[in-house]
Amino acid sequence: MNRRVIGALLAGALCMATVAPAGAVNGGGSVAVQEEAPPETLTVKQMGLRAVERAVSENNASVQSLRKTAAGMDTGSSLSEQFEAQGGALELQIKQYQEMIGKMEEAMEQIADKESDLYKTYEAQKKLLENQRDSLQQSADSLPVQGAAAVMQIEDAVYQLRKQADNVADQLTMAAQTLLISIQNLQYSQQKLERQLASLDRSLDVMETQLSLGLVSQYQMDTVRNQRDNLALGITNLQTQCNNLASSLALMCGYDAGTLVMPAAFAAVTEKDLKAMSYEADLEETLKNSFSIWQKRNTLRQAQNVYDDSYDSSVYAVQSAREALAIEQESVEAAFASMFQSVQDCRGTLQAAQAAEQQAELDFKTSQLQYERGMLSRLDYLQAQDTLENAKLDVQTAELGLVSAFNQYEWAKRGLTTAIA
């Protein structure tokens, strides 16, 4: 199987291009006026990690194309038929030569003088026919071995393509899931900015009164207003970024350009999930399923199949492949160790965020009591409320971080150790 063909198929699967329609521009005199297109109606689909994985596997055009190509490749059946037909043709020729030899022997029996030139001529012709028959017989005898080797080579190439197609599907799926988590992170960031915006608006209301009383300067007022405008712009940019990512994710899931894929509620990583993690057992599973290790091992196998210790290049190829395999195994082990530790770190971050949330709840109850008794201003009370809501959002963000780390860890066990940020 031509490696360039396989490489081209795989490279095509990872190439994605999106084209945005340009707005129409009408010229009128010396002034060009750009007409705004009517707002497009978008379909929003809420999906979790498993739903995204299923959608990519079933609907992604690149994945389907690769798998269709792999499934449609000749697995060697037609090649076997060709060798069988060739074997049949050889047997027929052998039979014809045998008949010619038999007729030659009959003719030789009719000659009384075995020392005559005619007899010797027939004898030489018979020997030539026998040599031709024996040569054809050797070819026929070797056909099964040649056919089996050719079929094995074809089937090996098909297996390699299917293996690589599955790896591309896994990479696209993991990328789509990472994109989904990124969208959720952006939404959390947007919520925090919106809370900051509401707090600034409250501060501006107070400053309006203070400005009229001469307690603050116009410069201070304008500074806070600029902060407010920048914050509002940041929220708008986040919304646009979320929609762009959601549109890209929809395309990866096989939906049309009028669809946005937004995060549904993520399944939490439970203590049972964390306790089920076993470094040694999971590492063994990772090494067994690693696609990159399989690639290096396959290269070593191919080098060993053509190994000849009389050629330096052959010896070097095997040695180089063996070293590359060892390096890749070390790399996969290091990546797995990093992912294992990342889960533990995210677990610690979540526990710290939960402790901070508990403290924020206690502080808010104190502020609430003080507010009810007239000991705290409404502005300070609302600020304490914002602090509690931010603490809750920090917990949600930490939970999402743990979900992301654990999801990458699970992918590592399935053979994909390339973390996608």
VMD Tcl script that draws the C-alpha trace (Angstrom):
set ca {
  {0.00 0.00 0.00}
  {1.43 3.35 -1.01}
  {2.16 5.34 2.15}
  {1.63 8.59 0.26}
  {-1.92 7.53 -0.62}
  {-2.71 6.74 3.01}
  {-1.10 9.98 4.14}
  {-3.08 12.01 1.62}
  {-6.35 10.46 2.77}
  {-5.59 11.19 6.39}
  {-4.37 14.71 5.75}
  {-7.58 15.48 3.89}
  {-9.63 14.32 6.85}
  {-8.04 16.91 9.13}
  {-8.49 19.87 6.73}
  {-11.55 22.04 7.38}
  {-12.45 25.30 5.65}
  {-15.31 27.67 6.31}
  {-16.41 30.48 4.04}
  {-18.49 33.38 5.40}
  {-20.79 35.16 2.94}
  {-19.82 38.76 2.38}
  {-22.34 41.54 2.88}
  {-23.70 43.16 -0.25}
  {-22.37 46.66 -1.00}
  {-24.34 49.09 -3.13}
  {-22.65 52.13 -4.62}
  {-24.58 55.42 -4.79}
  {-22.64 58.35 -6.20}
  {-19.45 58.76 -4.24}
  {-20.85 57.07 -1.12}
  {-20.85 53.27 -0.70}
  {-23.57 51.95 1.59}
  {-23.29 48.43 3.02}
  {-26.65 46.81 3.53}
  {-27.00 44.68 6.63}
  {-28.26 41.19 5.94}
  {-31.34 40.14 7.92}
  {-30.45 38.15 11.05}
  {-30.08 34.45 10.31}
  {-32.28 32.03 12.19}
  {-30.03 29.59 14.02}
  {-30.88 26.19 15.42}
  {-29.31 25.59 18.81}
  {-28.55 22.03 19.89}
  {-27.45 21.31 23.44}
  {-25.12 18.35 23.68}
  {-22.88 16.65 26.22}
  {-19.56 14.89 25.69}
  {-21.04 11.51 24.75}
  {-23.56 13.07 22.37}
  {-20.76 14.97 20.61}
  {-18.72 11.78 20.30}
  {-21.66 9.97 18.74}
  {-22.41 12.84 16.35}
  {-18.81 13.07 15.11}
  {-18.63 9.31 14.61}
  {-21.93 9.10 12.74}
  {-22.16 12.42 10.90}
  {-18.70 13.93 10.35}
  {-18.03 13.94 6.60}
  {-14.27 13.40 6.95}
  {-14.70 10.44 9.27}
  {-17.34 8.89 7.03}
  {-15.18 9.39 3.94}
  {-12.17 7.70 5.52}
  {-14.17 4.76 6.80}
  {-15.94 4.38 3.47}
  {-12.59 4.35 1.69}
  {-11.22 1.75 4.09}
  {-14.34 -0.39 3.85}
  {-14.35 -0.20 0.06}
  {-10.76 -1.31 -0.39}
  {-10.14 -4.75 -1.85}
  {-9.30 -7.04 1.04}
  {-7.52 -9.47 -1.29}
  {-10.47 -11.51 -2.53}
  {-10.14 -10.39 -6.16}
  {-6.37 -10.88 -5.95}
  {-6.93 -14.45 -4.77}
  {-9.24 -15.01 -7.73}
  {-6.54 -13.72 -10.08}
  {-3.98 -16.14 -8.68}
  {-6.48 -19.00 -8.91}
  {-7.18 -18.14 -12.54}
  {-3.46 -17.98 -13.26}
  {-3.00 -21.35 -11.58}
  {-5.76 -22.83 -13.72}
  {-4.13 -21.49 -16.88}
  {-0.78 -23.00 -15.86}
  {-2.36 -26.38 -15.17}
  {-3.92 -26.29 -18.62}
  {-0.56 -25.52 -20.23}
  {1.12 -28.28 -18.22}
  {-1.53 -30.70 -19.43}
  {-0.96 -29.64 -23.03}
  {2.81 -30.10 -22.69}
  {2.24 -33.53 -21.12}
  {0.09 -34.53 -24.08}
  {2.78 -33.35 -26.49}
  {5.39 -35.35 -24.55}
  {3.16 -38.43 -24.74}
  {2.78 -38.10 -28.49}
  {6.53 -37.61 -28.82}
  {7.15 -40.82 -26.85}
  {4.72 -42.71 -29.10}
  {6.56 -41.44 -32.15}
  {9.91 -42.48 -30.65}
  {8.63 -46.01 -30.03}
  {7.92 -46.37 -33.75}
  {11.60 -45.81 -34.56}
  {13.54 -49.10 -34.53}
  {17.01 -47.59 -34.69}
  {17.54 -45.87 -31.35}
  {20.85 -44.51 -32.58}
  {19.41 -42.80 -35.63}
  {19.51 -39.05 -36.05}
  {15.69 -38.91 -36.15}
  {15.41 -40.68 -32.82}
  {17.98 -38.37 -31.24}
  {16.13 -35.34 -32.64}
  {12.85 -36.57 -31.13}
  {14.66 -37.27 -27.87}
  {16.04 -33.71 -27.75}
  {12.61 -32.27 -28.51}
  {11.09 -34.40 -25.78}
  {13.70 -33.16 -23.31}
  {12.89 -29.57 -24.26}
  {9.16 -30.19 -23.72}
  {9.87 -31.80 -20.35}
  {11.94 -28.80 -19.29}
  {9.13 -26.47 -20.29}
  {6.60 -28.62 -18.41}
  {8.77 -28.75 -15.29}
  {9.27 -24.98 -15.37}
  {5.53 -24.42 -15.59}
  {4.98 -26.90 -12.77}
  {7.40 -25.01 -10.55}
  {5.52 -21.79 -11.28}
  {2.22 -23.48 -10.48}
  {3.61 -24.91 -7.24}
  {4.86 -21.48 -6.11}
  {1.61 -19.67 -6.91}
  {-0.17 -20.48 -3.60}
  {2.74 -19.05 -1.60}
  {2.97 -15.96 -3.83}
  {-0.79 -15.48 -3.68}
  {-0.90 -15.80 0.08}
  {1.93 -13.27 0.45}
  {0.24 -10.80 -1.91}
  {-3.12 -11.15 -0.17}
  {-1.44 -10.71 3.20}
  {0.24 -7.53 1.96}
  {-3.08 -6.12 0.75}
  {-4.90 -7.04 3.95}
  {-2.09 -5.51 6.01}
  {-2.41 -2.24 4.07}
  {-6.20 -2.24 4.56}
  {-5.76 -2.85 8.28}
  {-3.30 0.03 8.50}
  {-5.72 2.39 6.75}
  {-8.60 1.36 8.98}
  {-6.42 1.78 12.05}
  {-5.39 5.25 10.94}
  {-8.98 6.15 10.02}
  {-10.09 5.22 13.53}
  {-7.29 7.36 14.95}
  {-8.36 10.35 12.86}
  {-11.94 9.84 14.09}
  {-10.68 9.75 17.67}
  {-8.65 12.94 17.19}
  {-11.62 14.76 15.67}
  {-13.90 13.54 18.45}
  {-11.49 14.60 21.18}
  {-11.05 17.99 19.49}
  {-14.83 18.43 19.30}
  {-15.23 17.55 22.98}
  {-12.45 19.97 23.90}
  {-14.23 22.65 21.87}
  {-17.46 21.96 23.75}
  {-15.65 22.37 27.09}
  {-14.03 25.59 25.84}
  {-17.46 27.01 25.02}
  {-18.65 26.23 28.53}
  {-15.56 27.93 29.97}
  {-16.29 31.03 27.91}
  {-19.87 31.04 29.15}
  {-18.63 30.92 32.74}
  {-16.28 33.81 31.99}
  {-19.17 35.73 30.46}
  {-21.28 35.19 33.59}
  {-18.49 36.58 35.75}
  {-18.10 39.62 33.50}
  {-21.85 40.23 33.54}
  {-21.77 40.20 37.33}
  {-18.90 42.70 37.27}
  {-20.90 44.85 34.85}
  {-23.91 44.87 37.17}
  {-21.63 45.85 40.06}
  {-20.16 48.73 38.02}
  {-23.64 49.91 37.10}
  {-24.53 50.05 40.78}
  {-21.34 51.96 41.49}
  {-22.14 54.42 38.69}
  {-25.57 55.10 40.18}
  {-23.93 55.99 43.47}
  {-21.25 58.08 41.75}
  {-23.92 60.08 39.91}
  {-25.18 61.28 43.28}
  {-21.65 61.80 44.57}
  {-20.80 63.84 41.45}
  {-23.76 66.13 42.01}
  {-22.57 66.66 45.58}
  {-19.01 67.30 44.48}
  {-17.69 64.21 46.26}
  {-16.10 62.78 43.09}
  {-14.63 64.46 40.02}
  {-15.86 64.21 36.45}
  {-12.58 62.49 35.59}
  {-13.28 59.73 38.13}
  {-16.78 59.37 36.72}
  {-15.52 59.13 33.15}
  {-12.88 56.58 34.16}
  {-15.50 54.24 35.63}
  {-17.74 54.73 32.61}
  {-14.87 53.76 30.31}
  {-14.31 50.66 32.43}
  {-17.99 49.88 32.09}
  {-17.92 50.33 28.29}
  {-14.83 48.12 27.97}
  {-16.47 45.47 30.11}
  {-19.62 45.53 27.99}
  {-17.49 45.23 24.85}
  {-15.67 42.26 26.38}
  {-19.01 40.54 27.04}
  {-20.08 41.12 23.44}
  {-16.79 39.71 22.17}
  {-17.21 36.62 24.36}
  {-20.71 36.08 23.00}
  {-19.41 36.33 19.44}
  {-16.54 33.96 20.21}
  {-18.94 31.45 21.78}
  {-21.19 31.52 18.73}
  {-18.25 31.11 16.35}
  {-16.94 28.11 18.29}
  {-20.45 26.65 18.53}
  {-20.82 26.98 14.75}
  {-17.47 25.26 14.14}
  {-18.45 22.50 16.55}
  {-21.74 22.02 14.71}
  {-19.86 21.52 11.44}
  {-17.58 18.95 13.11}
  {-20.71 17.13 14.29}
  {-22.05 17.03 10.74}
  {-24.71 19.73 11.07}
  {-25.31 22.60 8.65}
  {-24.01 26.15 8.97}
  {-27.28 27.31 10.51}
  {-26.74 25.23 13.65}
  {-24.98 26.02 16.91}
  {-23.92 23.28 19.32}
  {-23.97 24.51 22.90}
  {-23.02 22.59 26.05}
  {-25.64 20.64 27.94}
  {-25.05 19.72 31.57}
  {-21.84 17.71 31.91}
  {-21.85 14.51 33.92}
  {-19.82 15.11 37.06}
  {-16.67 13.11 37.77}
  {-17.57 11.12 40.87}
  {-15.42 9.83 43.69}
  {-16.13 6.36 42.32}
  {-14.59 7.41 38.99}
  {-11.51 8.79 40.73}
  {-11.05 5.75 42.97}
  {-11.26 3.49 39.92}
  {-8.10 5.10 38.52}
  {-5.14 2.74 38.79}
  {-1.82 4.09 37.58}
  {-0.17 0.77 36.71}
  {-3.24 -0.92 35.20}
  {-4.30 2.17 33.25}
  {-0.75 2.75 32.00}
  {-0.64 -0.82 30.71}
  {-3.94 -0.25 28.90}
  {-2.64 3.02 27.46}
  {0.55 1.42 26.12}
  {-1.48 -1.44 24.65}
  {-3.93 0.85 22.82}
  {-1.55 3.68 21.90}
  {-1.80 4.46 18.20}
  {1.60 6.18 18.10}
  {3.27 3.12 19.64}
  {1.47 0.89 17.14}
  {2.85 3.05 14.33}
  {6.43 2.73 15.59}
  {6.02 -1.00 16.19}
  {4.62 -1.42 12.68}
  {7.63 0.42 11.23}
  {9.94 -1.90 13.16}
  {8.07 -4.95 11.87}
  {8.39 -3.78 8.28}
  {12.11 -3.12 8.75}
  {12.59 -6.60 10.22}
  {10.71 -8.19 7.32}
  {13.37 -6.93 4.88}
  {16.29 -7.29 7.28}
  {19.58 -8.43 5.78}
  {22.64 -8.25 8.03}
  {24.88 -8.03 4.97}
  {23.61 -4.52 4.23}
  {24.44 -1.65 6.57}
  {21.30 0.26 5.54}
  {19.10 -2.69 6.54}
  {20.80 -3.03 9.91}
  {20.51 0.71 10.50}
  {16.80 0.73 9.56}
  {16.00 -1.95 12.15}
  {18.13 -0.28 14.81}
  {16.59 3.12 14.09}
  {13.05 1.73 14.21}
  {13.77 -0.04 17.49}
  {15.12 3.17 19.04}
  {12.14 5.17 17.76}
  {9.79 2.65 19.36}
  {11.58 2.92 22.71}
  {11.48 6.73 22.56}
  {7.78 6.73 21.73}
  {7.01 4.38 24.60}
  {8.81 6.73 26.98}
  {6.92 9.69 25.50}
  {3.55 7.98 25.95}
  {4.42 7.02 29.52}
  {5.38 10.64 30.27}
  {2.17 11.96 28.70}
  {0.11 9.46 30.68}
  {1.85 10.43 33.92}
  {1.11 14.09 33.19}
  {-2.57 13.35 32.55}
  {-2.83 11.23 35.69}
  {-1.32 14.06 37.75}
  {-3.56 16.61 36.03}
  {-6.64 14.77 37.27}
  {-5.25 14.81 40.82}
  {-4.42 18.53 40.56}
  {-7.89 19.38 39.24}
  {-9.40 17.37 42.06}
  {-7.39 19.46 44.56}
  {-8.46 22.69 42.83}
  {-12.10 21.64 43.09}
  {-11.78 20.83 46.77}
  {-10.20 24.24 47.40}
  {-12.98 25.98 45.45}
  {-15.63 24.09 47.41}
  {-14.00 25.15 50.70}
  {-13.92 28.77 49.49}
  {-17.60 28.52 48.55}
  {-18.50 27.29 52.02}
  {-16.64 30.22 53.56}
  {-18.34 32.64 51.15}
  {-21.73 31.27 52.21}
  {-20.90 31.88 55.86}
  {-19.67 35.40 55.08}
  {-22.82 36.14 53.10}
  {-25.06 35.00 55.93}
  {-23.22 37.40 58.22}
  {-23.61 40.23 55.69}
  {-27.27 39.40 55.23}
  {-27.88 39.59 58.96}
  {-26.01 42.90 59.18}
  {-28.02 44.28 56.25}
  {-31.32 43.27 57.82}
  {-30.29 45.05 61.03}
  {-29.28 48.19 59.19}
  {-25.59 47.72 59.92}
  {-24.59 47.28 56.25}
  {-25.39 49.32 53.15}
  {-27.29 47.80 50.26}
  {-24.27 48.29 47.99}
  {-22.04 46.30 50.35}
  {-24.75 43.67 50.75}
  {-25.01 43.20 46.98}
  {-21.22 43.04 46.79}
  {-21.23 40.21 49.34}
  {-23.87 38.49 47.23}
  {-21.65 38.83 44.14}
  {-18.74 37.34 46.08}
  {-20.85 34.29 46.91}
  {-22.05 33.89 43.31}
  {-18.47 34.17 42.05}
  {-17.41 31.49 44.54}
  {-20.16 29.21 43.21}
  {-19.01 29.93 39.66}
  {-15.43 29.09 40.68}
  {-16.70 25.69 41.85}
  {-18.44 25.12 38.52}
  {-15.27 26.12 36.67}
  {-13.19 23.75 38.80}
  {-15.71 20.96 38.17}
  {-15.41 21.60 34.44}
  {-11.62 21.49 34.72}
  {-11.86 18.09 36.38}
  {-14.26 16.87 33.68}
  {-11.79 18.00 31.00}
  {-8.77 16.40 32.68}
  {-10.62 13.14 33.33}
  {-11.92 13.05 29.75}
  {-8.38 13.38 28.37}
  {-7.26 10.67 30.80}
  {-9.96 8.34 29.46}
  {-8.85 9.10 25.90}
  {-5.29 8.20 26.88}
  {-6.50 4.77 27.99}
  {-8.13 4.39 24.57}
  {-4.80 5.10 22.88}
  {-4.84 8.85 22.28}
  {-2.30 10.64 24.47}
  {-2.05 13.89 22.51}
  {-3.62 16.44 24.84}
  {-5.56 19.20 23.10}
  {-5.55 22.53 24.94}
}
mol new
graphics top color blue
foreach p $ca { graphics top sphere $p radius 0.5 }
foreach p [lrange $ca 0 end-1] q [lrange $ca 1 end] { graphics top cylinder $p $q radius 0.2 }
display resetview
